[in-house]
Amino acid sequence: MASNQKSIHGTKFPFHVQEMERQMNLEPQEKEFDYSKRSQWLRAAVLGANDGLVSTASLMMGVGAVKQDIKAMILTGFAGLVAGACSMAIGEFVSVYSQLDIEVAQMNREKRSDVSVEMTKEEGQDGENDESLPNPVQAAAASALAFSLGAIVPLLAASFIKEYKVRIGVVVAAVTLALVVFGWLGAVLGRAPLVRSAARVLIGGWLAMAITFGLTKLIGARGI
């Protein structure tokens, strides 16, 4: 009897040790997964801010090519900020809501197809599934906020400078600095080469402003 008890205890003890080791091994994976999701949100926010920066600055440069009035330039930038933020928020809301509908429908199909033995496991996983579902309102608000933060950079740069040429130069300088920062952040979050990523974002922003300024200047000169 004593030998049986020892063998029973001998089988139980390694089982508990293995179970504890398995749980300890799962913890770093869960933390890494959470970090991955968080980095994706941050990277999306940086991209949204970059969109707001480039589009608003390009609009202001385009209007500045034909109108030297500071009021026209600021109003154009503000209109671009509001329109862009609303567009980003609505687009993100519709996109994430569609994703939510798909995931909820998939979860319902999986629940109907599972046998009764798996019911207890599903009850324990309901909270986790609810937390993993996308939130359309949160995504829309984050997208609009990120766009607005980027768009406010050229607006602030041009708000207090009445001299036309100085205002254009300050806007370009402020946008250039912000482009480098956003490119660097995007590279860090995406684990991409820092210099190459920042240069790519910077050149893209310069091209957008230059093309908008040049085409608007050309059309304005021809009186179309």
Solvent accessible surface area in square Angstrom, and as a share of the most:
residue,aa,sasa,rsa
1,M,170,0.76
2,A,66,0.51
3,S,80,0.51
4,N,86,0.44
5,Q,95,0.42
6,K,149,0.63
7,S,62,0.40
8,I,91,0.46
9,H,121,0.54
10,G,40,0.38
11,T,94,0.55
12,K,114,0.48
13,F,142,0.59
14,P,59,0.37
15,F,124,0.52
16,H,105,0.47
17,V,53,0.30
18,Q,116,0.51
19,E,54,0.24
20,M,120,0.54
21,E,91,0.41
22,R,124,0.45
23,Q,94,0.42
24,M,123,0.55
25,N,98,0.50
26,L,69,0.35
27,E,96,0.43
28,P,81,0.51
29,Q,111,0.49
30,E,106,0.48
31,K,143,0.61
32,E,121,0.54
33,F,126,0.53
34,D,70,0.36
35,Y,113,0.43
36,S,45,0.29
37,K,76,0.32
38,R,135,0.49
39,S,17,0.11
40,Q,118,0.53
41,W,112,0.39
42,L,89,0.44
43,R,110,0.40
44,A,59,0.45
45,A,41,0.32
46,V,18,0.10
47,L,95,0.47
48,G,6,0.06
49,A,9,0.07
50,N,27,0.14
51,D,67,0.35
52,G,0,0.00
53,L,0,0.00
54,V,26,0.15
55,S,48,0.31
56,T,0,0.00
57,A,0,0.00
58,S,11,0.07
59,L,81,0.41
60,M,0,0.00
61,M,13,0.06
62,G,4,0.04
63,V,35,0.20
64,G,0,0.00
65,A,5,0.04
66,V,72,0.41
67,K,113,0.48
68,Q,117,0.52
69,D,80,0.41
70,I,40,0.20
71,K,135,0.57
72,A,24,0.19
73,M,0,0.00
74,I,43,0.22
75,L,101,0.50
76,T,30,0.18
77,G,0,0.00
78,F,113,0.47
79,A,58,0.45
80,G,10,0.09
81,L,26,0.13
82,V,64,0.37
83,A,65,0.50
84,G,14,0.13
85,A,13,0.10
86,C,67,0.40
87,S,73,0.47
88,M,57,0.25
89,A,21,0.16
90,I,113,0.58
91,G,41,0.39
92,E,64,0.29
93,F,74,0.31
94,V,87,0.50
95,S,69,0.44
96,V,15,0.08
97,Y,97,0.37
98,S,55,0.35
99,Q,88,0.39
100,L,33,0.17
101,D,78,0.40
102,I,116,0.59
103,E,55,0.25
104,V,57,0.33
105,A,39,0.30
106,Q,75,0.33
107,M,38,0.17
108,N,65,0.33
109,R,120,0.44
110,E,86,0.38
111,K,87,0.37
112,R,179,0.65
113,S,89,0.57
114,D,58,0.30
115,V,97,0.56
116,S,91,0.59
117,V,116,0.66
118,E,59,0.26
119,M,96,0.43
120,T,102,0.59
121,K,125,0.53
122,E,30,0.13
123,E,118,0.53
124,G,59,0.57
125,Q,91,0.41
126,D,51,0.26
127,G,43,0.41
128,E,116,0.52
129,N,48,0.25
130,D,92,0.47
131,E,146,0.65
132,S,69,0.44
133,L,41,0.21
134,P,28,0.18
135,N,70,0.36
136,P,11,0.07
137,V,104,0.60
138,Q,102,0.45
139,A,5,0.04
140,A,12,0.10
141,A,61,0.47
142,A,37,0.29
143,S,15,0.10
144,A,23,0.18
145,L,110,0.55
146,A,6,0.05
147,F,11,0.05
148,S,28,0.18
149,L,103,0.51
150,G,0,0.00
151,A,0,0.00
152,I,74,0.38
153,V,39,0.23
154,P,0,0.00
155,L,15,0.08
156,L,104,0.52
157,A,16,0.12
158,A,0,0.00
159,S,39,0.25
160,F,173,0.72
161,I,38,0.19
162,K,172,0.73
163,E,104,0.47
164,Y,38,0.14
165,K,160,0.68
166,V,78,0.45
167,R,3,0.01
168,I,26,0.13
169,G,40,0.38
170,V,53,0.30
171,V,0,0.00
172,V,49,0.28
173,A,63,0.48
174,A,26,0.21
175,V,1,0.00
176,T,31,0.18
177,L,123,0.61
178,A,13,0.10
179,L,0,0.00
180,V,58,0.33
181,V,66,0.38
182,F,33,0.14
183,G,1,0.01
184,W,118,0.41
185,L,60,0.30
186,G,13,0.13
187,A,1,0.01
188,V,70,0.40
189,L,41,0.20
190,G,34,0.33
191,R,198,0.72
192,A,38,0.30
193,P,72,0.46
194,L,81,0.40
195,V,126,0.72
196,R,159,0.58
197,S,12,0.07
198,A,16,0.12
199,A,42,0.32
200,R,142,0.52
201,V,40,0.23
202,L,27,0.14
203,I,93,0.47
204,G,38,0.37
205,G,2,0.02
206,W,112,0.39
207,L,101,0.50
208,A,31,0.24
209,M,8,0.04
210,A,62,0.48
211,I,98,0.50
212,T,41,0.24
213,F,60,0.25
214,G,36,0.35
215,L,102,0.51
216,T,39,0.23
217,K,101,0.43
218,L,87,0.43
219,I,84,0.42
220,G,39,0.38
221,A,88,0.68
222,R,175,0.64
223,G,67,0.64
224,I,159,0.81
